[in-house]
């Protein structure tokens, strides 16, 4: 049998991962956000796609579901079926409701935390 065998993780491995991801959080999100987690308006959004995702998550938070597209993104029509995969939007809205952060802060933080979690597992 070929390949590389990975030993079971130890406490030192987890501690090292926590230190590395804490440094990445400090150097990444903190740099974009000016070392604050809560803002009065969206900061660190460097492309229009991020605003579009934030608008959809905000609508899910306001409406309570994602059955339809937000009317303000579909020329005022209120019965346009939602066409985007809503997983990140729902998670962003849920984090906003649970933590008290605005959707634009919670969604951006959630992306970074999920990337760290995927690197650990």
Backbone torsions as a table, in degrees:
resi	resn	phi	psi	omega
1	UNK	NA	124.9	179.2
2	UNK	-98.7	175.6	176.6
3	UNK	115.5	176.9	180.0
4	UNK	-105.3	129.1	178.1
5	UNK	-97.7	130.9	-178.9
6	UNK	-102.7	128.1	178.4
7	UNK	-72.7	160.5	179.7
8	UNK	-65.3	140.9	-177.2
9	UNK	-63.5	144.6	178.1
10	UNK	-110.2	174.0	179.1
11	UNK	-62.1	-35.1	179.2
12	UNK	-64.8	-38.3	178.1
13	UNK	-62.6	-44.2	179.4
14	UNK	-66.1	-40.7	178.5
15	UNK	-63.1	-41.8	178.5
16	UNK	-64.4	-40.3	178.6
17	UNK	-63.9	-41.0	178.7
18	UNK	-63.6	-42.2	178.7
19	UNK	-63.3	-46.3	-178.7
20	UNK	-62.5	-45.7	-177.7
21	UNK	-72.9	-28.0	172.8
22	UNK	-65.4	-42.2	176.9
23	UNK	-64.7	-39.8	177.7
24	UNK	-65.8	-38.6	176.7
25	UNK	-63.0	-42.9	179.4
26	UNK	-65.9	-43.0	-177.2
27	UNK	-79.2	-28.5	-176.2
28	UNK	-91.4	-78.6	-176.5
29	UNK	-63.4	-40.6	-178.6
30	UNK	-63.3	-36.7	178.7
31	UNK	-65.9	-42.8	178.9
32	UNK	-70.7	-34.1	-172.2
33	UNK	-99.0	4.2	179.8
34	UNK	67.3	34.7	176.8
35	UNK	61.9	27.3	175.0
36	UNK	-126.5	149.2	-179.4
37	UNK	-101.3	-18.7	-178.2
38	UNK	-120.3	132.6	-176.3
39	UNK	-132.0	159.3	178.5
40	UNK	-80.9	-19.2	179.6
41	UNK	-152.0	163.5	-178.2
42	UNK	-61.4	130.8	176.0
43	UNK	-127.8	148.2	177.3
44	UNK	83.3	6.1	176.9
45	UNK	-85.4	112.0	-173.1
46	UNK	-104.5	5.2	179.0
47	UNK	-149.7	157.2	-177.7
48	UNK	-70.1	-24.2	178.2
49	UNK	-59.9	-37.9	-179.8
50	UNK	-63.4	-38.6	177.8
51	UNK	-67.0	-37.5	178.8
52	UNK	-63.6	-43.2	179.6
53	UNK	-65.7	-38.3	179.2
54	UNK	-66.1	-38.6	178.7
55	UNK	-63.9	-41.5	179.0
56	UNK	-66.6	-42.0	178.1
57	UNK	-65.1	-38.5	177.9
58	UNK	-63.3	-39.9	178.7
59	UNK	-66.1	-39.9	177.6
60	UNK	-62.3	-39.8	177.9
61	UNK	-63.5	-43.2	-178.4
62	UNK	-71.8	-43.3	-175.4
63	UNK	-84.0	-26.6	-178.8
64	UNK	89.0	-2.5	178.2
65	UNK	-160.5	178.6	178.3
66	UNK	-127.8	46.6	177.1
67	UNK	-72.5	-33.8	-176.6
68	UNK	-132.7	157.0	174.7
69	UNK	-68.0	153.3	173.9
70	UNK	-61.0	133.7	-178.7
71	UNK	-59.4	-31.6	-178.2
72	UNK	-76.4	-4.2	173.2
73	UNK	-110.0	-2.2	-178.9
74	UNK	-126.5	43.4	176.2
75	UNK	55.3	32.0	175.6
76	UNK	89.3	-8.9	178.5
77	UNK	-71.8	134.3	-175.4
78	UNK	-100.5	-3.2	-176.0
79	UNK	-118.5	26.3	178.6
80	UNK	-80.7	123.4	-176.9
81	UNK	-67.1	135.3	178.5
82	UNK	-62.5	131.6	-173.8
83	UNK	-116.5	-5.5	-180.0
84	UNK	-95.5	147.1	174.8
85	UNK	-65.9	120.2	-168.5
86	UNK	-92.3	13.4	-173.0
87	UNK	-60.1	-53.3	-179.3
88	UNK	-66.7	-32.9	178.7
89	UNK	-65.9	-43.9	180.0
90	UNK	-66.1	-43.2	178.4
91	UNK	-62.9	-40.7	177.8
92	UNK	-64.2	-41.9	177.7
93	UNK	-66.6	-40.4	179.3
94	UNK	-65.6	-43.2	177.8
95	UNK	-62.4	-38.2	178.2
96	UNK	-63.2	-43.9	-180.0
97	UNK	-68.7	-38.7	-177.8
98	UNK	-74.4	-36.6	-173.2
99	UNK	-97.7	-20.1	-176.1
100	UNK	87.5	-2.7	175.3
101	UNK	-72.5	156.9	172.0
102	UNK	-70.1	157.8	-178.1
103	UNK	-59.5	-41.3	-177.7
104	UNK	-65.6	-31.6	175.8
105	UNK	-77.2	-44.4	-177.1
106	UNK	-66.4	-39.9	-178.5
107	UNK	-66.7	-40.5	179.8
108	UNK	-67.0	-43.1	177.8
109	UNK	-65.2	-38.6	-179.6
110	UNK	-61.9	-40.9	178.8
111	UNK	-60.4	-44.3	180.0
112	UNK	-66.4	-43.5	-179.2
113	UNK	-66.1	-38.6	177.6
114	UNK	-68.1	-34.3	175.4
115	UNK	-65.1	-40.6	176.6
116	UNK	-64.8	-42.5	179.8
117	UNK	-63.5	-39.3	179.5
118	UNK	-68.0	-29.4	178.2
119	UNK	-73.8	-28.6	-179.5
120	UNK	-75.5	-40.8	-174.4
121	UNK	-79.8	NA	NA
